[in-house]
Amino acid sequence: MVEERKDLNSPACAADQADDIYMGFAGKAELTVFLAELAAVQQPGADKTQRAKVMARLRELLPRVRDDTLYAELSAVLS
């Protein structure tokens, strides 16, 4: 009698198709709100204290930005 062999392989990784939040990245809603805050503090005459807070938040948020282009643009803001 020959035993039927079970397929023990796991399916290919589909992490690139997973939701950003599930994967630990910032979601679209969070990024949209943050980008509006960032735009506001970059206006002439913006409050320096508020700008410092937004820049600190940017440093915290940056590692969670999944999109390479947005990541590069936000990194440039910090330089």
Secondary structure, DSSP 8 states (H G I E B T S, - for coil): --------------GGGS-TTTTT---HHHHHHHHHHHHHHTSTT--HHHHHHHHHHHHHHGGG---HHHHHHHHHHH-
